[in-house]
């Protein structure tokens, strides 16, 4: 057994599937691919053998493959979506003026035959028998010769040929920064089948959902190209390009025009690579002996930023290991390519012509996806907020730690809260249960997935306490790593850690557009001569919450009052340990108002504040403060 494969297998000992849900199962795939890339015409040919294991209790009579490159053709669903949505992705359109009027045009619409993407399949067989197939856009429908019985395996073999499109979105050739090949979502990929059935979604441009499996990929390409991506390089001392062992001199045979790169990737659900003639390849060793690879274009203006970013990536690895859980693989590559930043198995593709801060920031976000999408592989198409939101949450914490601002922020999530509140008040919000492809506006998707998803966790810290929140993340990771968790699983992790009932929170926050809106309705002194003040609060929004109330007295002292939410059956620890707290009776959601007493006269009170932390996403905070002027 080769040393690299042994290391890869050892890294997964004690890190196997451990989903605690009774009866949980997931399918498994083993890919073997042999691919040859022609760098002159950007076309590639390959063979694929796929061993499919049906771990379900169902008999399967059809399977489906994703043919992602077919999206990059005029008239495709992705093209039409660009032409019909009111706020198309700016990276995927071009703008020009016609009679002083600005016109937006889909970049896919104008692709020429030698610029489009395609993936053609031939000779598809199941256990040596030819099957019936039908291509519908980016999906290949396969009617099986023999049904795949529960707990059984079958082997598919096929030949494929593809063309790399001009770089429009994520995958493609000749990006704006001059990267030759960004090979993402490039091969015939088996669709996921789980407890909900098949997930054979057409590719519109959003996220994806994949089957866990092992990849063995051989890639033949012009010898002048440096390649990076998913997996462990098996023949590094034959390839060179900065991958070889120290002190090993790589000598190519005199007539060699091409090299074959051999990668093995255990237990991933995607395989990505990128290649360019001018890549600089750097490498450093991070925590737990993880190899951190950096591949970027030789550009004097930005090379220094890439060098400075590398030790910060090692700091990010250590931060995520500590606060979420150990990264299970032994390599991660940060690669210049694509059209922004996008996560893949053991790697990310990012645009690289950036300032140092921006380069660290995009790396922090995409690297965090390795925990929340490539180890905790929730279905991004259906629950995009779980991946994007949780990634944004932990990467904001990480950036605050490794790249602290000049002025320390009281709330590192403030930007996410502002974005969400803007969306909630815009009239364009849709529930987070909306399929990622079916939002009416890209803005609604982006703010919902990233910001409202981030607020889900930050606000959960307000509800159950910050310590319980961070324990929840670790419990969630430990319980559901290398599986496909659902929204209920993060809720149950939080309930197991805290003891709170949280179904109301998951439902209101993710399945509705109910808002949080509390107000201080009235403050008045007692009329019986006793020194006390009555405070009446009003719940204006549909979503109930527990409340922290801060009272500031004119003598400089402070006091807090905590009003539990009846639905939670829970009382959180005092977040302000140096301030006296009084726990009041719980507020039932059916009551629109709530009155409590402060045991001092109104004249002694300087101010009353609902949620002094700012971690409750009240959509109108103007009426959350009472000032006794």
N, C-alpha and C positions, 0 to 999 in steps of 0.2 A: 504493500500500500504506500502510495506517495506521501511524503511528509506533509504537504499542504492539505491533502484530503484528510489525513489523520488529525491534524490540528483542527480542521473544520468540524469533524465529527466529535472530537473531545469537547469542543466549545458548547455542544448541545447536550452533553451529559448533565442530567439534573435540570434541564430546561425544556423538557418535553411538554406536550399538550396537557393542560391541567385545568380545563374548564369545569367549574363546580356544578354546573347546571345538570340535573338528572337527565340522562338519556341524550346528552349532547353528542353530536357526531359532525364530522366534516369530511368532504371528499379529498382525494389525494391524486396528484399527477406527477409523473416522472418524464421530463422532456430530455430527448437527445436530439440536438440539431447540428447540422454541418452546413455552413453558409459560406458563400463566396461573394464578395463585394467587388463590383467593377467601379472604380473611382472615376472613370472617364465619363460614363453615362449615368452614374448614380443608380444603377440597377443591380439587383442581387438575386441569387438563386440559392435554394437550399432544400435539404430534406429534413423531415421531422418524424421521429418516432415518439409516441406518447403512450405511456402505460397509465390507464385510468382506473382508479380503485373506487368502487361504489360502496361507501361506508353507510349509506342510508338504508332504510327498510323498504325503499321503493324500487320497483322494476323500471328501468329507463329504456325507452324505445326510440328516443331521439337525443342528440346532443347538439350543442351550438358552439361555434367558434367566433371570436371577434376578429374582424379584418379591418383594423383601425385605419390603415392608410387610405382606404377607399373613401374616407370622409373628405379628402382633399381633392375633390373633383367638382367641376361646375355642376350645379343642380343637385348636389348631395344635401342630405338633411342639415348638415352643419352649414353649408352655403346658404340654404334658404333661411335658416334661423338667423344668420347674420343680416340677411336682407330684410327681415320682418320685425326683429326686436328693435325697440325704440332707442336703446342705448347699447349698441354692439361693442364688443371688446375692441378697444382702440388698436391693439396689436394686430387685429385680424382684418382691418379695413383700411382703405386709403381715402383721403379727402381731397377734393378739388372744387374749384368754383365754375359754375355755369351761369352766365348772365348775372354775375355778382351774388349768386346764391350758392351756399356751400352744399355740396353733394357728397354723400358717403357711399362708398362702393365696396363690396366684399372682395377681398384679395383672392379668395378661392374662385370667384366667378370668372376671373380673367386669366386663370392658369392655362397655359398651352399644353398640348399633349405630352411634350417632353418635360413639363414642369409639374404635372399632377402627381398624386400618389396613387398607387394601386397595390393590391396583393391578390394574386391569382393562385388558386389551388387546383392541383390535378392529382390523379392517381391516388385518391383517398380510399384507403382500405381499412376494414376492421378485421383483425386476425386473419389477414390475407384475402378477405372477401371484399369486392367492390361494393361501396355503399351509394345510396342515392343522395344527391346534394342539391341545394338551391341557395343562390346568393341573393340576399335582400339588403342592399346598402352595405352596411358594415358588419352584417351578420351572415354567417354561413350556417344554414339549417341542414342537419344530417339525419336522415332516416336510417336507422340501423338495420343490418341484416339479422343480427341476433340481439335480442334484448339483453341488457346488462342486469343481471339478477342482483339482489341485495347481497352485500358482503362478497362481491366477486370482482375480478379484474378483466379488462380487455385491452388490446393493443391497437392503436391507430397509427397508420403510416401514411405519409403524404409527401408530395413535392410542391414547393411553392416558388414563385418568382414575384419580385416586387420592384417598385420604383420609388425612390425617396423624393418626396415633393419639395418644392421650394419651401423654405422654412416660413410657416405661417403661424403655427401654434404648437409649441413644445417640440414635436418631431420635425425633421426636415434637414435640408442641405443649405449651405452657404448663408448662415444667419447674418444679421446686420453687423455683428462683430467679427464676421469672417470665419466662423467655425464651420469646417467642411461637413461633418456628419453628426447630427444629434439623433441617435437611433433609439427612440422611445416608442413603445407600443407598435412594434415593427413586424412582429411574427404572428402566425396563426395561433391565437390564444384561446384555450378552452374556457368557456363561460362557467361561472359558478352556479352550482346547484346546492341549495341548502334547505333548511326546514321550511322556508317560504316557497320553494320551487326554483325554477330557472331564473337567472338574472341575465338575460340576453338583451341588454339595453343597447340601442343604437348609439354610436359615438357622435355626440353633439359638440363636445369640447370641454365637458366637465371632468368629474373624477371617475374612478373605476373600482371594480370589485373582482378579486381573483382567487384562484384555487391554490391552496398551499401545495408545494411540491419541491422536487429536486431537479436542478437544471445541469445538463452537461452540454456545453456549447463550444463548437470549434468554428472559428471565424478566420477566413483567409482574405487578406487584404494587402494592397501595395506595401512593400516593406518600409517605405518612408513615413508611414503613418503611425502615430502613437495612439494606443487604444486604452480606454479606461471605462469602468462600469461595474456591473453586478458581479459578485463571485470572487473566487480565488484563482489567480493565474497559475496553471499547472506546469507550464514550461518556460518560466521566466528567464532561465539561464540560456535558453535558445532564442528568446525574443529580444532581450536587452531593453532598450528604451527607458533605462533607469529602474527597471524592475528586478534586475539580476542581483544575486547575492554579492556582498562586498568582495572586491578583489577578483571577481570572475570577469574575464574578458570574453565578450561575445563576438565570434567571427562567423559571418554569414558565408555560405558557399558562393563562389564567384558569380555564378549565373542566377542566383536567386533574385527574382523580381517581387515575390510575394512572401509573406510570412503567415503561418497559421497560429492564431492565438487560441489557447485552450483554457476555458473557464469552467469551474465547477461551483455551483451555488446551492447549498443545502437549505431546505426549509424556507423558501421565499415564495412570494406569489406574483413575481414579475421579474423580467430580465431586460436590462437596459445597457447600452454602450454608446460611446461617442468616440470620434476619431478625428485627428487633424495632423497635418505635416509639421506644424509649428508649435505644438504643445511643449511647454516646459513641464517636466514631471518632478515634483518634490515629494518627499515622504518623511513623516516623523512618527514616532511611536507614542501612542496615548496610553491612558490608564488601562490596566488589564492587558497590556501588550497588543492593543488594537492598532493596526497599521492605518494611519491617516494619509491618504494620497491626495495630491493637489495637481490638477492638470489645467493649464491655462495658457492662452496665447502669449507669445513673446511680444510685449508691448511696453516700451520704456516708461510710458506715462503711468501705467498701472502695476507694473511688476512689483514695486516696493509694497504696495497695498496687499498684494497676494502673499508676499513674504511675511508681513506683519500679522496677517490674518491667521496664519497657520498655528502658532501657539495658542491663539484665542479659541481655535477649534478644539484643541486638546482640553482647554478649560471648560468648554461647553460639554464635551464628553463626560468629564468628571462631574459637572453640575447635574446633568440629566441622570447619570448613574446613581448619584446620591439622592436625588429628589423624586425619581420615578422608579428606577430599577436598572439592573445591569444590562448593558447592550450585549446581545448574545452572539454577535458575529465577531470576526477577527480582522475585518477591514471595513473602511468607509472612504469613499472618494468624493471630493468636491471638484466638479468638472465645469469648465466654462462651456456653455452651449445653451440651446433652447432660446427662450424669449422672455425670461424673467427669472422664475425659480420654480422648480418642480421636483418633488421627491420621488425616488425609485428605490428598488431593493439595493441596499448597501451603498447607495450613491445619490447624489443630487446633481442636476444640471441647472446652472445659474448664469445669468449674464454677468460678465466680469469687468466691464469698463465702468467701475464705480469708485466712489470715495471709500476710504478705509472703514468708516463707520457703517456705510451702507453695505459694504461687502461682508462685514461681520454680522450685521443685522439679518441679511438674507440667508446667510449660512446658519445662523442661530435658528431661524424659523424652519428651514428645510431639513436641517439635521434633526430637529425635534420630531419631525414627522416619522423618523425611523422608529421612535417609540410608539407614537400614536397612530401610525398607519401601516408600518412594516413589521411591527411586532404585535400590536393591538390592531388587527385588521378589520375594523368596522366597515360596513358597507357605505362607502363615501357617496354613492349615488343617492341613497335613501336617507342617510344620517350624516350629511356633510359637516354639520356643526360639531359632531363628536371629534372628528379629526382636525379640521381647521381651527375650531374654537379652542380645543384643549392644547393644540400645538401653539397657538398664539398666546395662551395663558402661560405656559411653561417657558416659552422663549422670551416673553416680556420679563419674567422673573430672572431668567438667565442673563439677559442684557443689562438689567439693573445691577446684577452682581459683578459681571466681568467688564462692563463698559458703563459705569455709573455716570449719570448726568452731573453737570457742574453743580446744579441745585437739586438736592435729593427730593424726589417726588413723594408726596404723602400717599398717593394712590397710583401705583405703577400701571394700573388698568384704566386710568382716567380716559384715555383716548377711545378705548373700546366702549365705555359707558356713554361718552358723548355721541359716538356713531350710532349706537343702539337707540338712544333717546331721540336722535334726529329721525331715524327710520320709523320709530313708533309713532311719532307725531306727524309723519309725512303723509299718512293715508295709503302708503304703498307697501306696507309690511304684509308678508304672508307667513303662515306658521312654519316653524322649522321642520315640520313633518312633510313639507312640500318636496317632491323629488327635485334633485339638483338641476335637472334639465328643464324644469317646467315653471321656473319663476317668470313672472311677467317682465321683470326688469333685472338686468345684471346687477344693478345697485342693490336691489333687495336681496339677491342671492349673496353678494359679497359681504354686506353688513350683517345679514342674518348668520351666515356660516362662520365668519371670522369673529365679528364683534359680539353678537348676541350669544354665540357659542362660547366665547371667552368669558362673558359675563355670567354664563351658567355656572362656571366653576368659581369665579371670584365671589359671586353672590352666595354660592353654597357655603363659602367660608364665613360669610356674614351670618348665615342661618345656623350652621352647626359648630362654628368656631374654626379659626385658621388651623390650629393643630389637628383637629379632626379632618379637615379638608386635605392636608398634606398626607396624613395617614391613609385617607381614602384613595389618593392617587397610587400610592404604593400597593395597597391591597388590590385595587383594580388591575394593576399591571401584573402582580403576582398571580392572581386568580385566572386572568383571561389572556395572558401572553400566548402568542402563536395560535390564537383562535380568532373567531369572528364575533366579538361582543356586540351587544345591542344596547339601545338606550336604557333598557331596564337593568342591564348589568352594572352600569355606573351608579345608578340609583341604589341598587341592592348593596353595592360595595360601601356606599356612604351610610346606608342604614346599618350594615353590620358593624361598621366602625363606631358610629355615633349612638346608635340606639333610637334615633329619631325615625318617625314615619314620614316619608318624603314623596309618596305617590302624587300628592297634590302639586308639588313643585315641578316634577317632571311633566305632568300633564299640562298645567297652565303655561309653563315656560316654553315647551317645545311643540305642543299640539294645538295651541290657540294663539291668538294675538292679544289676549288679555293683558292689561297693563297694571303696573303698581302705581298708585297715586294716593298718598296720604296727605292730610292737611291738619294744621292746628286751627280748629274752628272757633274756639272760645277760651278765654282765660279770665276768671273772675274770682274776687275775694269772697270768702264766706260771709254770710249776712248775720250770723248769730254771735259775732264778736270774737269768735275763736280764730287764732292765727293759722289759717290754712287757705289754700288756693285751689279752686276746682279747674281742671283742664279738660276740655272736650276735644277729642280727635275725631276726624271724619275719614272714612275710607271711600274715596271717589272712584278708584279703579276697581276692576273686577277681581284682581288677584290679591289674595290675602297674604300677609307676611307677619312674622314676629317683629316687634319694634324695640329698638334701643332709643331711649329718650334721655337727652342730657339737659340738666338744669344748671345754669350758671347764676350764682348769687352775686349781689353787689359787693359783698364783703370779700370777694375773690375765691370763695370756696365753690366746689362743684358737687353734684350728686347725679346719679343715673337711675332710671327706672326701666325695667324690662317687662314687656308685655308678651307672653308666649302666644303662639298660634295654636289654637285648639287642635287643628288637624294634625299637628306634629306629635302630640303626646310627649313633649320633650322640653327640657329647659337647658339652654346652653350655658357654659361657664362664663363668668364675668370677663369680657374682653378688656375691661379697664380696671385692672387689679388694684390700682392705687386710689380708686375712687369708690366711695360707698355706693352700693347698688341695692335697690329694693325690687324684689320680684313681685309683680302684681298678678291679679287674676287673669287667666287667658282670655283672649278676644276671639269669640266665635265669628266665623266668616259671615254668618247670616245677619249680623248686626252692623248697620252702616256707621254707627257712632260708638264712642267709648269714652267714659269719663273716669278720671282718677283724681286723687287729691295730693297736693304737695303740702307737707306739714309746716309751711311758713307763709307769711302774708305775701300778698302780691307785690307790695312795695319793696320786699327784700329780693325779688327776682329781677335779674338783669336780662336773661334770655332763656328760651326753651328751644331745643333743636331736636327734630326727629332725625335719627341716623347720623350722628356726627362723623362716622367713618366714611360716608359717601359710597359704601359698598352695596346699598340697596338701590336698585335701579328705578327710583321714582321718576316718572316722566315729567313731573313739574315740581321742582324743588323750591320754587319761590314761596310756597305756602307751608314749607316745612320748618320755618323759623318764626318764633315770636320774640320781639324785642320790646322791652318795657321802657319806653322813652319818657 
